[in-house]
Amino acid sequence: MISPRSETILNLIVSKYIDQAVPIPSQSIAQEPALGVSSATIRNEMSRLENEGYIIRAHHSAGSVPSDKGYRFHVESLKDISLSESEQRLFSHLFHQVERDLEKWLSLAATLLAQQAQNMAVITTPRPAGCRFKHMELLSLQDTTALMVLVLHGARVKEQLITFDEAVPQSSLTIIANKFNAAFSGLHREQIMEKENEFSPTEEQIKDVLSRTMQDDDEQEYEDPYLDGFHFMLGQPEFTRSDRMRGLMELVEKRRLIKTIIPKELESQKVTVTIGRENEDETFHSYSIVTGKYGISNEAVGTVSVLGPTRMPYAHTIPSVNYLSKILSDLMSGLY
């Protein structure tokens, strides 16, 4: 827990570094009239922030750069941030000028978000909101082989062959299918696996095949996303080095982007911010990702994201993602 004065100094360092992209010296902080403390006091506070891991300095007299921990503290301190009313009116006006067409809405959203954040915008198309069990049929093909026909919410049908160690008659398969239909209706894969019903070895085998089939459906490739703002990213000081630029281009070209930027769980109507080494994929340890979701709950959802260096204007990016997610959700509700 840091003191209110340290909090103010840290937020000043983060804000200045986001704007200037150069290490922030203590003299720059001392010039802030709101602090009203001596340069020596500021240097002591900055030493404390460095010791606690909020800032990084090449040496004692060098300027300060925020660490991932410092950026996280800054993000958590941003309360009740929103776009200005004029920006909200402009966004709404632009969306209502285009045709009632989802592809045009997503393309416009990517363009607007990239301009707002001055980084890369990534908009995914809506897809079914999680894989949920609806109905199952088990059909005997041979004594030890059956076909599982699995119907998922969203009118998706999956078929999978199951080979048993011993003969299982159609009558037994029908009883098992009816048992599963009653127990698993409307459940996600994780909820099915947590069910503590007593299952026979044959039922456990079928349950495992069911789980793998649902997992495969959950992990299906996303359609190509709507991307914009690549040129904004390349214009950032962080990408003046050719290796950093090449690495960014490879992320986009190798289609690793979507799998990495979309959180496994997105809380309803809440923007998620992942900073630097908080990303599981080490390739993204120099980046931050701001993500929101849009769509129709329990039907189809997509994501609205910004990818940029950790030196990202969070105070403007977060409300931009939040507001565009809301607009796209409202438009989809009216369309469907």
C-alpha positions as CSV (number, residue, x, y, z in Angstrom):
1,M,0.0,0.0,0.0
2,I,1.6,3.3,-1.0
3,S,0.9,6.7,0.4
4,P,-1.3,9.3,-1.2
5,R,1.7,11.4,-2.1
6,S,3.5,8.4,-3.7
7,E,0.3,7.6,-5.6
8,T,0.2,11.1,-7.0
9,I,3.8,11.0,-8.0
10,L,3.4,7.5,-9.6
11,N,0.4,8.6,-11.6
12,L,2.4,11.7,-12.8
13,I,5.3,9.5,-13.9
14,V,3.0,7.1,-15.8
15,S,1.0,10.0,-17.5
16,K,4.2,11.8,-18.5
17,Y,5.9,8.7,-19.8
18,I,2.8,7.8,-21.8
19,D,2.9,11.3,-23.4
20,Q,6.6,11.7,-23.8
21,A,8.1,8.1,-24.2
22,V,11.3,9.1,-22.4
23,P,12.4,8.4,-18.8
24,I,10.9,11.0,-16.4
25,P,13.4,12.9,-14.2
26,S,12.6,14.0,-10.7
27,Q,13.0,17.6,-11.8
28,S,10.0,17.2,-14.1
29,I,7.8,15.9,-11.2
30,A,9.1,18.7,-8.9
31,Q,7.8,21.3,-11.3
32,E,4.2,20.2,-10.6
33,P,2.7,22.9,-8.5
34,A,0.0,20.6,-7.0
35,L,2.7,18.6,-5.0
36,G,4.1,21.5,-3.0
37,V,7.0,19.5,-1.6
38,S,10.8,19.8,-2.0
39,S,12.9,18.1,-4.7
40,A,14.6,16.0,-2.0
41,T,11.2,14.7,-0.8
42,I,10.2,13.8,-4.4
43,R,13.5,11.9,-4.9
44,N,12.9,10.0,-1.7
45,E,9.4,9.0,-2.8
46,M,10.7,7.9,-6.2
47,S,13.4,5.8,-4.5
48,R,10.6,4.1,-2.4
49,L,8.5,3.5,-5.6
50,E,11.6,1.9,-7.3
51,N,12.3,-0.3,-4.3
52,E,8.6,-1.5,-4.3
53,G,8.8,-2.3,-8.0
54,Y,6.5,0.4,-9.4
55,I,9.1,2.2,-11.4
56,I,12.4,1.3,-13.1
57,R,15.6,3.4,-13.2
58,A,18.8,2.6,-15.0
59,H,20.7,4.1,-12.1
60,H,20.0,6.3,-9.1
61,S,20.0,9.6,-10.9
62,A,18.4,8.4,-14.1
63,G,14.8,9.2,-15.1
64,S,11.9,6.8,-14.2
65,V,10.0,4.4,-16.4
66,P,6.8,2.7,-15.1
67,S,7.0,-1.1,-14.6
68,D,4.1,-3.4,-15.4
69,K,3.2,-3.1,-11.7
70,G,3.2,0.7,-12.0
71,Y,1.0,0.6,-15.0
72,R,-1.4,-1.8,-13.2
73,F,-1.6,0.6,-10.2
74,H,-2.3,3.4,-12.7
75,V,-5.1,1.5,-14.4
76,E,-6.7,0.5,-11.1
77,S,-6.7,4.1,-10.0
78,L,-8.8,5.2,-13.1
79,K,-12.3,5.5,-11.7
80,D,-15.5,6.5,-13.6
81,I,-13.6,7.3,-16.8
82,S,-15.8,7.8,-19.9
83,L,-15.6,9.4,-23.3
84,S,-16.7,13.0,-23.6
85,E,-20.3,13.7,-24.6
86,S,-19.1,15.1,-27.9
87,E,-17.1,11.9,-28.7
88,Q,-20.1,9.8,-27.8
89,R,-22.4,11.8,-30.1
90,L,-19.9,11.6,-32.9
91,F,-19.6,7.8,-32.6
92,S,-23.3,7.3,-32.5
93,H,-23.8,9.6,-35.5
94,L,-21.2,7.7,-37.6
95,F,-22.7,4.3,-36.9
96,H,-26.2,5.4,-37.8
97,Q,-24.9,6.8,-41.1
98,V,-23.9,3.3,-42.4
99,E,-26.2,0.6,-43.6
100,R,-27.8,-1.9,-41.2
101,D,-25.0,-4.4,-41.9
102,L,-22.8,-6.1,-39.3
103,E,-19.7,-6.2,-41.4
104,K,-19.8,-2.4,-42.0
105,W,-20.4,-1.8,-38.3
106,L,-17.3,-3.9,-37.4
107,S,-15.1,-2.3,-40.0
108,L,-16.2,1.2,-38.8
109,A,-15.6,0.2,-35.2
110,A,-12.0,-0.9,-36.0
111,T,-11.3,2.3,-37.7
112,L,-12.7,4.5,-35.0
113,L,-11.0,2.6,-32.2
114,A,-7.6,2.7,-33.9
115,Q,-7.9,6.4,-34.3
116,Q,-9.0,6.9,-30.7
117,A,-6.3,4.7,-29.1
118,Q,-3.5,5.4,-31.7
119,N,-2.8,1.7,-31.6
120,M,-4.0,-1.5,-33.2
121,A,-7.7,-2.2,-33.0
122,V,-8.9,-5.8,-33.3
123,I,-12.6,-6.6,-33.6
124,T,-13.8,-10.2,-33.8
125,T,-17.0,-11.3,-35.4
126,P,-19.7,-12.6,-33.1
127,R,-19.8,-16.3,-32.3
128,P,-21.9,-18.5,-30.1
129,A,-21.5,-17.5,-26.5
130,G,-19.8,-20.6,-25.2
131,C,-20.5,-24.2,-26.0
132,R,-23.7,-25.5,-24.3
133,F,-25.3,-28.9,-24.3
134,K,-28.8,-29.2,-25.8
135,H,-29.5,-32.8,-26.8
136,M,-27.7,-36.1,-27.5
137,E,-28.5,-39.3,-29.4
138,L,-26.5,-42.5,-29.3
139,L,-26.9,-44.8,-32.2
140,S,-25.6,-48.3,-32.3
141,L,-23.6,-49.1,-35.5
142,Q,-22.0,-52.4,-34.5
143,D,-21.8,-54.3,-31.2
144,T,-18.9,-52.2,-29.9
145,T,-19.3,-49.0,-31.9
146,A,-21.8,-46.2,-31.6
147,L,-22.3,-42.8,-33.2
148,M,-22.8,-39.9,-30.8
149,V,-25.0,-37.1,-32.3
150,L,-24.6,-34.0,-30.2
151,V,-26.8,-31.0,-30.6
152,L,-25.4,-27.7,-29.1
153,H,-27.1,-24.4,-28.5
154,G,-26.9,-22.3,-31.6
155,A,-28.1,-25.1,-33.9
156,R,-24.7,-26.7,-34.1
157,V,-24.5,-30.5,-34.6
158,K,-21.5,-32.6,-33.9
159,E,-21.0,-36.3,-34.6
160,Q,-18.4,-38.6,-33.1
161,L,-17.7,-42.3,-33.2
162,I,-17.3,-44.2,-29.9
163,T,-15.6,-47.6,-29.7
164,F,-16.4,-49.6,-26.5
165,D,-14.4,-52.5,-24.9
166,E,-17.5,-54.6,-24.9
167,A,-20.8,-54.8,-26.7
168,V,-23.4,-52.1,-25.8
169,P,-26.9,-52.7,-27.1
170,Q,-29.1,-49.9,-28.5
171,S,-31.4,-50.2,-25.5
172,S,-28.6,-49.3,-23.1
173,L,-27.4,-46.5,-25.4
174,T,-30.9,-45.0,-25.4
175,I,-31.1,-45.1,-21.6
176,I,-27.7,-43.4,-21.3
177,A,-28.6,-40.7,-23.8
178,N,-31.8,-40.0,-21.9
179,K,-29.9,-39.8,-18.6
180,F,-27.4,-37.3,-20.1
181,N,-30.1,-35.2,-21.7
182,A,-31.8,-34.8,-18.3
183,A,-28.6,-34.1,-16.4
184,F,-26.7,-31.9,-18.8
185,S,-29.3,-29.7,-20.6
186,G,-28.1,-26.1,-21.0
187,L,-24.7,-26.8,-19.3
188,H,-21.2,-25.7,-20.4
189,R,-18.5,-28.3,-20.7
190,E,-16.9,-27.3,-17.3
191,Q,-20.3,-27.7,-15.6
192,I,-20.8,-31.1,-17.1
193,M,-17.3,-32.3,-15.9
194,E,-18.1,-31.0,-12.4
195,K,-21.3,-33.1,-12.2
196,E,-21.0,-35.6,-9.4
197,N,-23.6,-38.1,-10.7
198,E,-22.7,-41.8,-10.4
199,F,-21.7,-43.0,-13.8
200,S,-20.9,-46.5,-15.0
201,P,-17.6,-47.1,-16.8
202,T,-19.4,-47.0,-20.2
203,E,-21.1,-43.7,-19.2
204,E,-17.8,-42.2,-18.1
205,Q,-16.3,-43.1,-21.5
206,I,-19.2,-41.4,-23.3
207,K,-19.0,-38.4,-21.0
208,D,-15.2,-38.1,-21.8
209,V,-16.0,-38.2,-25.5
210,L,-18.7,-35.6,-25.0
211,S,-16.3,-33.3,-23.1
212,R,-13.6,-33.5,-25.8
213,T,-16.2,-32.8,-28.6
214,M,-17.5,-29.7,-26.8
215,Q,-13.9,-28.6,-26.1
216,D,-13.0,-28.9,-29.8
217,D,-16.1,-26.8,-30.6
218,D,-15.0,-24.1,-28.1
219,E,-11.5,-24.0,-29.6
220,Q,-12.6,-23.6,-33.3
221,E,-10.7,-20.9,-35.1
222,Y,-12.2,-17.4,-35.1
223,E,-13.0,-15.9,-38.4
224,D,-10.5,-13.3,-39.6
225,P,-10.9,-10.2,-37.4
226,Y,-11.3,-6.6,-38.5
227,L,-7.9,-5.0,-38.0
228,D,-7.0,-1.3,-38.2
229,G,-4.2,0.9,-36.8
230,F,-1.2,-1.2,-37.7
231,H,0.4,2.1,-39.0
232,F,-0.2,3.7,-35.6
233,M,1.6,0.9,-33.9
234,L,4.6,1.1,-36.2
235,G,4.8,4.9,-35.6
236,Q,5.3,4.3,-31.8
237,P,8.9,4.9,-30.5
238,E,8.9,1.3,-29.2
239,F,9.0,0.0,-32.8
240,T,11.9,2.0,-34.2
241,R,14.0,-1.1,-33.8
242,S,13.6,-3.5,-36.8
243,D,13.4,-6.6,-34.7
244,R,10.4,-5.2,-32.7
245,M,8.7,-4.2,-35.9
246,R,9.3,-7.7,-37.4
247,G,8.0,-9.4,-34.3
248,L,4.8,-7.4,-34.4
249,M,4.3,-8.3,-38.1
250,E,4.8,-12.0,-37.4
251,L,2.2,-11.9,-34.6
252,V,-0.4,-10.7,-37.1
253,E,0.6,-12.9,-40.0
254,K,0.8,-16.1,-37.9
255,R,-2.7,-15.6,-36.6
256,R,-1.6,-16.0,-33.0
257,L,-3.1,-12.6,-32.3
258,I,-6.7,-13.7,-31.8
259,K,-6.0,-16.7,-29.6
260,T,-3.8,-14.5,-27.3
261,I,-5.8,-11.3,-27.0
262,I,-9.1,-12.9,-26.1
263,P,-9.4,-13.7,-22.3
264,K,-10.7,-17.1,-21.4
265,E,-13.4,-15.4,-19.3
266,L,-14.8,-12.0,-20.0
267,E,-17.1,-10.6,-17.3
268,S,-20.3,-9.1,-18.6
269,Q,-19.9,-5.4,-19.6
270,K,-16.5,-5.2,-18.0
271,V,-13.4,-4.1,-19.9
272,T,-10.3,-6.4,-19.2
273,V,-6.8,-4.9,-19.2
274,T,-3.8,-7.2,-19.5
275,I,-0.4,-5.5,-19.0
276,G,3.0,-6.8,-20.2
277,R,4.0,-9.9,-18.3
278,E,0.4,-10.5,-17.2
279,N,0.1,-12.0,-20.7
280,E,0.6,-15.8,-20.6
281,D,2.3,-15.8,-24.0
282,E,5.8,-14.3,-23.5
283,T,5.7,-12.9,-27.1
284,F,3.3,-10.3,-25.7
285,H,5.3,-9.3,-22.6
286,S,6.0,-5.9,-24.2
287,Y,2.4,-5.2,-25.0
288,S,-0.8,-4.3,-23.2
289,I,-4.3,-5.6,-24.4
290,V,-7.5,-3.8,-23.6
291,T,-10.6,-6.0,-24.3
292,G,-14.4,-5.7,-24.0
293,K,-17.1,-7.9,-25.3
294,Y,-20.3,-7.1,-27.3
295,G,-23.2,-9.0,-28.6
296,I,-26.3,-10.7,-27.4
297,S,-26.0,-12.5,-24.1
298,N,-26.2,-16.3,-24.3
299,E,-26.5,-16.1,-28.1
300,A,-23.5,-14.6,-29.9
301,V,-20.7,-12.5,-28.6
302,G,-17.6,-10.8,-30.1
303,T,-14.7,-8.8,-28.7
304,V,-13.5,-5.3,-29.1
305,S,-9.7,-5.0,-28.4
306,V,-6.8,-2.6,-28.5
307,L,-3.2,-4.0,-28.7
308,G,-0.4,-1.6,-28.0
309,P,2.9,-1.1,-26.1
310,T,2.6,-1.1,-22.3
311,R,3.0,2.7,-22.7
312,M,-0.6,3.0,-23.7
313,P,-3.0,5.9,-23.1
314,Y,-5.2,3.8,-20.8
315,A,-7.4,6.7,-19.7
316,H,-8.7,7.1,-23.2
317,T,-8.4,3.6,-24.5
318,I,-10.5,1.9,-21.8
319,P,-13.6,4.2,-22.2
320,S,-13.2,3.9,-26.0
321,V,-13.4,0.1,-25.9
322,N,-16.2,0.2,-23.4
323,Y,-18.3,2.7,-25.4
324,L,-17.8,0.9,-28.7
325,S,-18.7,-2.4,-27.1
326,K,-22.0,-0.9,-25.9
327,I,-22.8,0.6,-29.3
328,L,-22.2,-2.7,-31.1
329,S,-24.3,-4.6,-28.6
330,D,-27.2,-2.1,-29.1
331,L,-26.9,-2.3,-32.9
332,M,-26.9,-6.1,-32.8
333,S,-29.9,-6.2,-30.5
334,G,-31.8,-4.1,-33.0
335,L,-30.7,-6.2,-36.0
336,Y,-31.5,-9.6,-34.5
